[in-house]
Amino acid sequence: MRTYIFIFLLIVVSYSSKGQFNFFNVFESPYSVTTNSVIQTQNNSYLLIVNEKNFQNDQYNGAIYKYNEFGQPINMLSLDGTNGGAIHTINKFNNNYIIGGIKDSVAHEKHYQIRFISIINDELKVLHSIKLPVQLDTASDIKQIKKISNSVVLMLENYRSAIPPPKQTKFRVWKINLYSESTRAYDPNIVSQSAFDLLYDPDNNQIAVSYTGSYIEEEREALAKLLILDTNLNYKNCISEPDFMRIYTYFEKYNEDSYLTSSLGGLESKDDYKAIYLYEMNYQHDSLNATYLYPENPIDTSIYPFYLDPLTVTENNITVGVNYNVQPAVGLWQKMPAWVQLNFLDQELNLTKQVYYGDGQKIYFGMDIQPTSDDGYIICGITKEIQALKFDYFLLKVNSEGLITGMDEPQGISASEALVYPNPGGQRFKVKLAMQHQNALLEMFSMNGKLVLRKELNQQQTEINTQTLPQGCYTYRITAEGRKIAVGKWVKE
């Protein structure tokens, strides 16, 4: 087993009113982190999946880390092996947790992949595990595992050929009895960009699977689809998701009569835009309400949803996690910073608040968001310096308002309701306000505390001319409605 050395790059901790802590912790990884996912335990600790890739030998290594309420590592379950492996998903299961992933094996120049499902407890002890039949020359991604009884789960799997050149992705839906180990699978045998989520509806004896690809019965435009199966995995129907929904389609139960679905889509009138669509649907898959999120300015900015789960519902909020300032077709390898953005909506799907997380200098890319027992949120993702070749990972805990409370003058990574970028900059920079602020005041100071720039902000984005400022480091403060909504440092090169 490899020895892990945890390096805390930044720790910001504060105490919340309900006895839990908020923090933004970044951890350095020995290899490049590819994906992660998070869940809160019953004792207010957190289980974080971390998958790394060693690009030198093309080997994956998966692990589950346990973090205490301060976001500090206290335990680890490693999936390292001779040929590596990965843990793809984690979910609650009775009083424990269920995980799914793969282990690799190579023999006689043949590539094998063993898919597994395990039940673990709070202490990361494996209580029960089963293996699915070995696959030859096939690579799998276990997207979701969802409980339908105390012994039976549904599993969604993407798979493709592991033999170069890369083949197109297909998917399967499994129904698995964990204890008798009986399995049943439905494979439509169609090419898809990916399948994303499962929605179990026992009242209507159906399972909905979201995917992007061709229709089961006939060829039509390949946008977001719903495959409808009965609970024995017999085909019932294949229908289109609502207009403009394309990829990264996830579900969340809303109430007894409806569910929410979110997806990355495109605005028909704005080809360069990417939008996040959010629909309330009944269980006959008819739309009841809808909205979409996109950045009005700048026109070259795109937003993308969290890769593994962008959507969560609590008693008070609907929250959608997105990645802001992402370059299309470049994404994680872009040469500009990216922020994690939380969007809060009310029960009628009206956008009420936005909060940004990042430092304006690195890429922060959210993967998963889950509600916590104190009405807050736990978020995980990956991060890197602009010029770096390796991704590290972060764990972010915020309160019900999306804030890292108790901080007076946060430095570096913080929660803010306004962005200043590019940083470092030159003859000008831009200030973007979160949607809840129509007016704000920007003040910039030299390092000796002298006020050097003061600007009223009365639109969502304002360009600030800095030609009269000499090169150097400055601090800024943005206030709105009598409180600070962003503070930080800005460097003119």
N, C-alpha and C positions, 0 to 999 in steps of 0.2 A: 504493500500500500504506500502511495506517495505521502510524504510529509507536507502538510500545508502550513504556510506561514501567513498569518493574517496581518495586513498592514492597514491601519486606519488612516486614510488620506484626509478625512474630515469627519468630525463628529459634532453635531449640533443637537443638544438634548434639552428638553424643557418638560415641565410637569403640567399635566392637564387637570381640569377640575374634577374628573372622575377617577383619579388615581392611576392613570396610565400616562406613558411618556410619548412625546412626539420627537422625531429626529430625522436627520438626513445623513445617513452613513454611507460612505463609499469604501469599497474594499478592492485591493489590488489582487489580481489573479495571476498565477504562474503561467497560464496559457490564455488564449483568447476566449472569452465567454460568448456563447452563441445565443442561448435562450435561458430564461429562468421564470419561475412561477412561485407564488407565495400563498400561505394560508395561516390563519391564527389558530392556536391551540386553545384548549379549554382553560389552561392556566395562564393565559395572556402572553405566552411566548409565541414565536413565529417559526414556521418551517419553510425554508426557501430551497427550491430546486435550482441548482447551478449546473449547466452543461458547458464544458470547455472543449476546445479543439486544439490539438497540437498539430499545426500545419506542416511541421517538418516530417512527421510520419503518418499524417492524415488519420489520426486516432482521436476518438471522442472519449471523454471521461465525465461521468455524471455523479453527482453527490447531492445529498440533502443535508443542509445545515440547520441547526436549531439555534435561534437567537432569543435572548431574554427580552424583557419588556423595554430595556434601554437600547435594543438593537445591537447587542454585543454577542459574538458567537460563543456557544457553550457546549455544543456537541455536533457530531458529524457522522453520517452514514455514507460510505463511499461505494461506488459501483465500479471502481477500477478493476481491470483484469488484464490478462495477456493481450487481448485485442480490443479492450475498451468497451464502452457501453454508454447509454444515456437514459435519463429519466425524463419522460415527456410531460406527465400530467399528475396532479395531486388533487384529491377531493376528500371531503368528509365522508366517513362510512361508519354508521352506528356511533360508537364512542371512540372510534379510531380514525385512521386515514387510509385511503386506498391510492396506490401509485401504479403507474404503468410505464413501461419503457422497453428497451432492447439491450441485448448483449451480443457482441460480435464474436465470431470464431472463424478461423481460417485453417483449412486442412486440405492438402493435396491440390493447392492452387485454386480451391473452391471457396467461395464466400458464403458463410452461413450467418443467419441472424435469428436469435432466439427472442421472441416477444414474451414478456412476463407481466403478470399482475401480482402485486403484493399488498398485504394489509400490515400497517405498522402502527405502533402506539406513540404516545407523546415522547417516549424516551428513545425513539428511532429503532426499537426492537422489531424485527420482522416476525409477525405472529402467524402468517399464512402466506403461501405463495404458490402460484400455478404458472405453467409454461404452455404456450400455444405451440402447435406443430412447427418444427424448424422449417425455415424458408431458405431455399438455395438461390444465391445471386439476386436477392431482393432486399431493398432497403425500406424500412417502415418508420412511420411517425405515428405514435399513439396520441391522437388529438384530444379525445375526451373519454372519460369513464364516468358513468352516472348510475347511481343506485336506483333500482326499481323494486327491490325487496331486501330483506335481511341476508339473502344469499345470492341474489341474481343482480347482475349489472349489465348495462349496455356499454359497448366500446366502439369508438369511431377510429378507424385506421386509414391513413394514407399510405400508399406503397408505390414503388417504381423499381425498375431494373437497376441493379447495382453494377452492371457491366457497361463500360463506356461503349458508344457515346450515351449520354444521359437520355433516358426514355421519359415519356410523358407520365404524369401522375394519374393513378386511379384510386378508388377508395372502397372500403368494405364497412359494413355495420355488423357487429357481433352481439349476440345475446349469450351470456356466460353464467353458469352456475358455479360459484367459486368453490363449493365444497364437493359436489359430485363431479366437477370438472367437465360436465357436458357442455357442448358448444353448438351454436347454430350461427351461420353467417349468411348475409345477403351481399352479393357483389354484383352491381349493375354492369360491370365491365365496360365502363365508359371513360373516356379521357376527361380529366378535370384539372383545373389549376390547383384546386385543393378542396377538401371537405373541411368544415370548420367546427360545427357544433351539433349537439343533439337536443331535442325538446321532447320530453316524455309526457304524454297526455293520457292518463289511464281512463278518464271519463269518456273519452271518445275512441278508446282502444287504438291509439295511433302513436307513432313516433315520427317526428319531422327531422330531417337532416338538411342542414344548409350546405350548399356547395356552389362552386362556380365551374361551369362546364356545359356540355351539350345536354339536351333533353333525353330522357330515357326512351320515349316512344317515337319522337320525330326530331328532325334537325331544325333548330331555330337559333336565333341570335344567342350567343353564349354569355349571358349575364348571370346574376345571382339566382339560384334555383332552390326549391324545396322538394325533396324527395319524401313522399308520405308512405310509410309502412304501417301495417298493423303490429300488434305487440308480439306476434310470432314471426315477424320480419317478412311477411308476405307483402308484395307490392300492391299499393292502392292507387297512387297517383303521383304525378310530377308536375309542379306548377311553377310559375315565375314569381319571384319576389316582386315587391312594388317597384315602380319605375325608378331608374337611375341607380339602383343598388347593384353593385358589381362583385365585390370581394371582401374578405374579412367580415363575414356575417355571423353574428353571435346573438344568443337568446338570453333572456332573463325573465323569470316569472314576475308578473306585475300584480295581479289579483286573481281571484277565482275564475274570472271570465276572460282574462286577457293576458298577453305577454308582450314584452318589448323586444324588438330586434334592431340591431344597429349594423351598419355596413359602410364601407368606403364606396363612394359613388362619384359621379361627375355631373356638373351643372351643364345642361344642354346648351345654354347660351354663352358659357364661358369655358372654352375648351382647355384652357390652361389651369383651371381650378380643379382641385380635389375637395370633395365635401364629405362630411360624415352625416349619413342619414339615420334618423331614429323614428321608428314607427311603433305605435301601439296597435296590436293585432288581436282579433278574437281567435278562438281555437278552430274556427273554420277558415282561418288565415285571410280574413278580410280586414282591411285597414280601418281603424277607428279614429286615429289621430296621427299626425306626423309633423316633423320639423327637420331642418338640416343645419349643420354648423359648417361655416367656412370663413376664412379670414378675408375681410373686405379689402384690407390693404396689408402689405403691398401686393401688387397683382402677381408677382412671381413667387409668392409664398404658398406652400401647400401644407396641409395637415393630413396625417395618417393615424389611424387608430392604433391603440396598443395591440401588439401582435397576437398575444394569447388570450386576453380577455379585457376588452375596453369598457365594459358596461356593468354597473352595479346599482342596486335599488335598496334604499333604506326607508324607514318610516317617514323621514323628512325630505329626502332628496333622491332624485335620479342623477347619477353622475356618470359622465362619459370621459374616459381618458384618451387623449390624443397626443401626438408628437408634432410640435409646431416648428415651422421653418425647415421643412424637409424638401430637398431637391428631388423632383421626379426623375426616375431612372438612375439616380446616384445614391440617394438614401444615406445609409450609414457611412459611406466613404466620401461624403461631400466635404468641401473645404470651407464650410461655414458652420457656426454653432447651431444647435437645435435645443429646444426646451421641451420639457414635459408640461402639458397643460391639462388642468381639470376643468370641466364644464359642468356646472350645476344647473339643473332644471327643476321646475315645480311639477305638480301632479298633472298639469295641462300641457306639459312639454314646452313651457316657455323658458328660455334661457335667462337665468337670474344672476349668474356670477361666473367669473373666470379667474383662475389663479395659475401663475407660471412658476416653474421650478428649474433652476439652472444658474449658471454664472456668466453666460454670454460669451464664453471662450471655448467651451468644450461641447461635444455632442452628448446629449442625454436622450435616451430612447426608451420609453416605457414599454413594459411587456404585459403586466398583470396588475389589476386592482381588485381588492377585496374589502368588504366592510369589516369593521372591528366591533368588539363588544361595548366600547364606549362611544358608539355612534361616529367614530372616525373612520379612517381608511388606511390600509397598508398597501404600498405600491412597490413594485420591484422593476428593475430594468438594467440596461447596460450603458456604459459611458466610455468615452475615449477622448484623448487630445486630438486636435484636428489632424496633425501630421502623424499620429501614432498608427501602428499596424495592429495593435492588440486592444481588445475591449476588456475593461474591468466591469464591476457590477455595483449597483447601489440598492439600498433598502430605505424607503421613505415612509414615515408614519406622520399623518396629519390629523387634526381634529375635524369635527363635523363641518367647520367652515373652510376646510382646506388649508389651514394655517399651521405653521410650526410655532406654537405659542410661547410666550415668555422671552422672546428675543427683542432687544431694544435696537441695536444697530448691527444687524447681521452682516457678516462679511463673507464674501465668496458665494457659496451655494445658499440660496434662500428661497422662501416663498414670496412672490411679489405680484402686484396687480398692474405692473407696467414694465415694459422692456426697453432697454437702451442698447442699441447695436448699430453698426458693427463695433466691436470692442476687442482690441484696439481699433481706432478709427483714424480718419484724416481730417479733411476740411469740413466735414459734416457728419452727423449721425442722425438716427431716427429714434423717436420715442413712440411706442405703441401702448395705448391704454387698453386695459381690459374693458369688456363691453359695459360693465356697470358704472363706468366713469365717463361722463360727458365733458367734464372740465377738470383740470388739475394744474398744479404749479410746479415747474422744474427750477431747481436752484443748484448751481454748480460752484464748487469752492476749490481754491488752490490748496496745496498741501499745508500751507500755514494758516488756513481757515478763512482766507479772504474770499468774499463773494465775487465771482468773475462772470457769471451769466445767470440771468433770470428770465424765464419765458413762460407766459400763460399758454396752456394747452387746451384747446377747445374743439379738437377733433380726434378721431380714433388713432390717427397716425400723423405725426408732425416731424418735419425735417428741420434740424437745427444746424445753422451755419456757425462754424467754429474757426473761421479764417483768422480772426483777431487773437485767438488764443495761442500762446507758444506751445511747443511740444512739451510733453510731460504728463504727470499723473494728476488726476482731479477726483474729488469725491462729488457725488450728486445725491440729491434728496428730492423725491417727488411726493407731493402732498395733495390730498383731495378730501373735501368735506371735513377738514380739520384734523386729519390723521395722515401719517406717512404710509404710502402704498408701495414705495420702492426706495431703497438706498443702495449705494455701492460705489465702486471706483470705475473711472473711465480713463483710458490712456490715449493721448494723441501722439501718433507717430510722425 
